[in-house]
Amino acid sequence: MNGKLHTGFADSFFVFITNKWVALIIGGLLLLLVARLYKRLSRITILIFITALITVLITDAIVCRVIKNLIARPRPPYDSIPVRLLISTTNSPSMPSAHVSDSFALFTFAYTIYRKWALILLIFAVLVSYSRVYVGVHYPSDIIAGALIGSLFGFLTAVLLKTTIKDKI
């Protein structure tokens, strides 16, 4: 995934997609699009959007500050693995991928609330996931762990929100 399938366009595309701020903006815009496709925008939509943002922030904090430090797995460039590194990286632990956990938390949250329209966010989460290996900063197992953790947080938060506001969604 990291060594042989590189092109100039793909390199530029995945470097762009893997940027956390770009991902946050695109993810937020896609969530608003999903809400709009589902039904008209309302105060409940704003509550859902804020809850989704809080879900991503909490997921990111737990992954980055707790789980990564417990596992403490080095990133591929620091683990004597030959890797084609397309972006600069920190020496922070690799497992699990916070980018992926955040993307899957957003997708799973939206899917639990909106169902089929949220599949747009799945495409985005998969692109972010692939980008992390493509640019050389994660192992595939980091991606799987991030997707599972993010999905768990997204699902739990959505269920909590749905039980709190009941029939308004």
C-alpha positions as CSV (number, residue, x, y, z in Angstrom):
1,M,0.0,0.0,0.0
2,N,2.9,2.4,0.7
3,G,5.6,1.2,-1.7
4,K,4.5,0.6,-5.3
5,L,1.1,2.2,-6.2
6,H,2.2,5.9,-6.2
7,T,1.5,8.5,-8.8
8,G,1.8,12.3,-8.7
9,F,-1.9,12.9,-8.5
10,A,-2.4,10.2,-5.8
11,D,0.5,11.5,-3.8
12,S,-1.0,15.0,-3.8
13,F,-4.6,13.8,-3.2
14,F,-3.7,11.6,-0.2
15,V,-1.4,14.2,1.3
16,F,-4.4,16.7,1.1
17,I,-6.9,14.2,2.5
18,T,-4.7,13.2,5.4
19,N,-4.3,16.7,6.7
20,K,-6.3,16.8,10.0
21,W,-7.8,20.3,9.4
22,V,-8.9,19.5,5.9
23,A,-10.4,16.3,7.1
24,L,-12.2,18.1,9.9
25,I,-13.6,20.7,7.5
26,I,-14.6,18.1,4.9
27,G,-16.2,15.9,7.5
28,G,-18.2,18.8,9.0
29,L,-19.4,19.8,5.6
30,L,-20.4,16.3,4.7
31,L,-22.3,15.9,8.0
32,L,-24.2,19.1,7.1
33,L,-25.0,17.7,3.7
34,V,-26.2,14.4,5.2
35,A,-28.4,16.3,7.6
36,R,-29.8,18.4,4.7
37,L,-30.5,15.3,2.6
38,Y,-32.2,13.6,5.5
39,K,-34.6,16.4,6.3
40,R,-34.6,20.1,6.6
41,L,-32.1,21.9,8.9
42,S,-33.5,22.7,12.3
43,R,-32.5,23.2,16.0
44,I,-32.2,19.4,16.3
45,T,-29.8,19.4,13.4
46,I,-27.6,21.9,15.2
47,L,-27.7,19.8,18.3
48,I,-26.8,16.7,16.3
49,F,-23.9,18.6,14.6
50,I,-22.6,19.9,18.0
51,T,-22.8,16.4,19.5
52,A,-21.0,15.0,16.5
53,L,-18.2,17.5,17.0
54,I,-18.0,16.7,20.7
55,T,-17.9,13.0,19.8
56,V,-14.9,13.5,17.5
57,L,-13.1,15.7,20.1
58,I,-13.6,13.2,22.9
59,T,-12.6,10.3,20.6
60,D,-9.4,12.2,19.6
61,A,-8.5,13.1,23.2
62,I,-9.0,9.5,24.5
63,V,-7.0,8.0,21.5
64,C,-4.2,10.5,21.6
65,R,-3.8,11.0,25.3
66,V,-4.6,7.6,26.7
67,I,-4.7,4.7,24.2
68,K,-1.7,5.6,22.1
69,N,0.4,6.0,25.2
70,L,-0.7,2.7,26.7
71,I,0.2,0.8,23.5
72,A,3.3,3.0,22.6
73,R,3.9,1.4,19.2
74,P,6.4,3.4,17.1
75,R,5.4,4.8,13.7
76,P,6.8,3.0,10.6
77,P,9.6,5.5,10.0
78,Y,10.9,5.0,13.6
79,D,10.5,1.3,13.5
80,S,13.3,0.4,11.0
81,I,10.6,-0.3,8.4
82,P,11.4,0.8,4.8
83,V,8.6,3.3,4.1
84,R,8.0,6.0,1.5
85,L,7.2,9.0,3.8
86,L,5.2,11.7,2.0
87,I,4.6,14.0,5.0
88,S,6.5,14.9,8.1
89,T,5.6,12.9,11.2
90,T,6.1,13.2,14.9
91,N,7.5,10.5,17.1
92,S,4.1,10.1,18.8
93,P,2.9,6.5,19.0
94,S,1.3,4.9,16.0
95,M,-1.4,2.6,17.4
96,P,-4.3,3.4,16.9
97,S,-4.7,6.1,14.2
98,A,-6.4,9.1,15.6
99,H,-7.3,10.4,12.1
100,V,-9.1,7.1,11.4
101,S,-10.8,6.9,14.9
102,D,-12.1,10.4,14.4
103,S,-13.3,9.8,10.9
104,F,-15.1,6.5,11.9
105,A,-16.6,8.1,15.0
106,L,-18.1,10.8,12.8
107,F,-19.3,8.2,10.2
108,T,-20.8,5.8,12.8
109,F,-22.4,8.7,14.7
110,A,-24.0,10.0,11.5
111,Y,-25.0,6.5,10.3
112,T,-26.7,5.7,13.6
113,I,-28.7,8.9,13.4
114,Y,-29.3,9.3,9.6
115,R,-28.8,5.8,8.1
116,K,-28.3,5.6,4.4
117,W,-27.4,9.2,3.7
118,A,-24.5,8.9,6.0
119,L,-22.8,6.4,3.7
120,I,-21.2,9.5,2.1
121,L,-19.2,9.8,5.3
122,L,-18.1,6.1,5.0
123,I,-16.4,6.9,1.7
124,F,-14.6,9.8,3.3
125,A,-13.5,7.7,6.3
126,V,-12.1,5.0,4.0
127,L,-10.2,7.6,2.1
128,V,-8.7,9.0,5.3
129,S,-7.9,5.5,6.4
130,Y,-6.1,4.6,3.2
131,S,-4.3,7.9,3.2
132,R,-2.6,7.2,6.5
133,V,-0.9,4.1,5.2
134,Y,-0.3,5.6,1.8
135,V,1.6,8.6,3.2
136,G,3.7,6.3,5.4
137,V,2.7,7.2,8.9
138,H,0.7,4.1,10.0
139,Y,0.5,0.4,9.7
140,P,-2.7,-1.3,8.4
141,S,-3.4,-2.6,12.0
142,D,-3.3,1.0,13.3
143,I,-6.1,1.7,10.8
144,I,-8.2,-1.3,11.9
145,A,-7.9,-0.4,15.5
146,G,-8.7,3.2,14.9
147,A,-11.8,2.3,12.9
148,L,-13.1,0.0,15.6
149,I,-12.5,2.5,18.4
150,G,-14.0,5.4,16.5
151,S,-17.0,3.3,15.5
152,L,-17.6,2.3,19.2
153,F,-17.4,6.0,20.4
154,G,-19.6,7.2,17.5
155,F,-22.2,4.5,18.1
156,L,-22.4,5.0,21.9
157,T,-22.7,8.8,21.6
158,A,-25.4,8.5,18.9
159,V,-27.4,6.1,21.0
160,L,-27.1,8.3,24.0
161,L,-28.3,11.3,22.0
162,K,-31.2,9.4,20.4
163,T,-32.4,8.2,23.8
164,T,-32.1,11.7,25.2
165,I,-34.1,13.5,22.5
166,K,-36.3,10.4,21.6
167,D,-38.8,11.1,18.8
168,K,-37.3,14.4,17.5
169,I,-34.9,12.7,15.1
